[in-house]
Amino acid sequence: MHNSAALPLPEQLVLQAQWLAPARSRMLRENGIGRRQCVLDLGAAYGAVTAELVRRAGGRVVALDRELTTLTNPQGTFADALRTGGEARALPFATASFDLVLSQCTLLWVAPLESAIQEVTRVLQPGGAFLALEPDYDGLMESPPSIETRTLWLEALSRAGANPTVGRRLPGLLAAQGLQMRVALFDSLVPPAVERFGFLRGLPLTSKERERLSQVEQQAQALDKPWAQVAHLPFFLITAVKP
Ligand SMILES: C[S@@+](CC[C@H](N)C(=O)[O-])C[C@H]1O[C@@H](n2cnc3c(N)ncnc32)[C@H](O)[C@@H]1O
């Protein structure tokens, strides 16, 4: 199912991109972003990551999304990247067009995942790298129990057509394409921000779930002492290189 109503707001994606920035920056550096000549931002949305790719890449950057409205949004941050509408499962590019492809929270929304992975592998040049930063909501850690939202996320994301456990599925699927893999997990924990509930509220929730979310938000706001609450969403940080 393709549910554009589940699209996060530009400012929510900026916050998420800031949170993931240290890990993404390290992955880009380790994969020689400065010498990459043709870079694809797969599922770029409003370009929360695109401008960074433009700034750091050695050559041109293409921002692709199936939602054209994101690519033309006035809040977009694309610098001089080429913007193109397109579907991850049938990429509108020739074989071996890119030497780096990045996906941040895009494969979460793609089904079947296998088609997108085959397409990414096809458009990568030999020696090209696919960098994926994708979450796994079933591993969401929260404390105390009064602020738990894991089940809400799992239900709402599935209802919206996403695959909430995309993180844990990716390594095996990418390795099956013959890619050389390195897999890490995002490792730093910051005190959780109330903004995390904004995206959940934008997903399709039943009225009962909405009520539960309001209760959780109240509980979370009441816990105003440092580290009185913990919420950590595991992110898989995958580098997959085409031999
Ligand atoms: C959660 S947003 C992430 C955007 C961006 N990568 C970022 O980190 O800010 C996911 C984006 O992927 C796009 N998307 C989802 N499925 C797609 C598909 N099959 N083909 C192309 N784009 C897709 C959505 O339209 C959305 O803009």
The ligand as a Gaussian input file, in Angstrom:
#p B3LYP/6-31G(d) Opt

LIG

0 1
 C       10.553000       8.894000       5.912000
 S       10.856000       9.696000       4.389000
 C       12.630000       9.836000       4.477000
 C       13.161000      10.894000       3.592000
 C       14.652000      11.175000       3.636000
 N       15.449000      10.048000       3.224000
 C       15.100000      11.681000       4.962000
 O       15.805000      10.972000       5.663000
 O       14.697000      12.804000       5.312000
 C       10.675000       8.385000       3.206000
 C       10.610000       8.876000       1.778000
 O       10.691000       7.750000       0.917000
 C        9.808000       7.929000      -0.145000
 N        9.458000       6.614000      -0.688000
 C        8.794000       5.630000      -0.038000
 N        8.652000       4.562000      -0.834000
 C        9.235000       4.886000      -2.017000
 C        9.397000       4.188000      -3.231000
 N        8.919000       2.943000      -3.384000
 N       10.055000       4.799000      -4.243000
 C       10.525000       6.055000      -4.077000
 N       10.392000       6.777000      -2.953000
 C        9.763000       6.200000      -1.919000
 C        8.605000       8.631000       0.479000
 O        7.818000       9.292000      -0.486000
 C        9.281000       9.566000       1.471000
 O        9.516000      10.825000       0.906000

